[in-house]
Amino acid sequence: MEILEIRRYGADTAVVVTRGEVVKGAPKKLGKLATYTLVREADGQWRIAAVQKTKHKGLMEAVSFKFQPATKPAAH
């Protein structure tokens, strides 16, 4: 798994975008995107509040970033 971006929304909320793959052995490419919404609870621990996973489609991602450049993650 590779972390592409972490966005903080206040002191106790963050959105983390990752790219990864689950396979036997080393993956040829990281083809799935996951977006995690994290919240820090009263005990100080970060917990996953929600997860959304999507299969990576490079062509559609490139088109999306072309027309909506602000949606492109900071990391590659």
C-alpha positions as CSV (number, residue, x, y, z in Angstrom):
1,M,0.0,0.0,0.0
2,E,1.1,3.5,-0.8
3,I,-0.3,6.7,0.8
4,L,-1.0,9.2,-1.8
5,E,-2.4,12.1,0.3
6,I,-3.5,13.0,3.8
7,R,-5.9,15.9,4.2
8,R,-6.6,17.2,7.7
9,Y,-9.9,18.8,8.5
10,G,-9.4,20.3,12.0
11,A,-7.5,18.6,14.8
12,D,-9.6,15.4,14.9
13,T,-10.5,14.5,11.4
14,A,-8.5,13.4,8.4
15,V,-9.0,11.9,4.9
16,V,-6.3,9.5,3.7
17,V,-6.1,8.4,0.1
18,T,-4.1,5.2,-0.6
19,R,-3.2,3.0,-3.6
20,G,-2.7,-0.7,-3.1
21,E,-3.3,-4.2,-4.2
22,V,-3.8,-7.6,-2.5
23,V,-2.1,-10.4,-4.4
24,K,0.2,-13.3,-3.7
25,G,3.8,-12.1,-4.2
26,A,4.7,-8.7,-5.4
27,P,1.9,-6.8,-7.4
28,K,2.7,-5.7,-10.9
29,K,0.9,-2.4,-10.2
30,L,-1.1,-0.9,-7.5
31,G,-4.6,-0.9,-9.0
32,K,-7.0,-0.1,-6.2
33,L,-7.6,3.3,-4.6
34,A,-9.0,3.5,-1.0
35,T,-10.2,6.6,0.7
36,Y,-10.3,6.5,4.5
37,T,-12.1,8.9,6.8
38,L,-10.3,9.0,10.1
39,V,-11.5,10.6,13.4
40,R,-9.5,11.0,16.6
41,E,-11.6,9.9,19.6
42,A,-11.6,11.1,23.2
43,D,-8.9,8.6,24.1
44,G,-6.5,10.1,21.5
45,Q,-6.6,7.1,19.2
46,W,-7.3,7.5,15.5
47,R,-10.2,5.3,14.2
48,I,-11.4,4.6,10.7
49,A,-15.0,6.0,10.4
50,A,-15.5,5.1,6.8
51,V,-13.7,3.5,3.8
52,Q,-14.5,3.7,0.1
53,K,-12.5,1.5,-2.4
54,T,-12.3,1.9,-6.1
55,K,-10.5,0.0,-8.8
56,H,-7.9,2.3,-10.4
57,K,-8.6,3.2,-14.0
58,G,-5.7,5.3,-15.3
59,L,-7.4,6.7,-18.4
60,M,-10.5,7.9,-16.5
61,E,-8.3,9.3,-13.8
62,A,-6.2,11.3,-16.3
63,V,-9.4,12.7,-18.0
64,S,-10.8,13.7,-14.6
65,F,-7.6,15.4,-13.5
66,K,-7.4,17.3,-16.9
67,F,-10.9,18.8,-16.4
68,Q,-10.7,19.1,-12.5
69,P,-7.1,19.7,-11.7
70,A,-7.9,20.5,-8.0
71,T,-8.9,16.8,-7.5
72,K,-5.4,15.5,-8.3
73,P,-3.6,14.2,-5.2
74,A,-0.4,16.0,-4.2
75,A,1.7,12.8,-4.4
76,H,2.0,10.5,-7.4
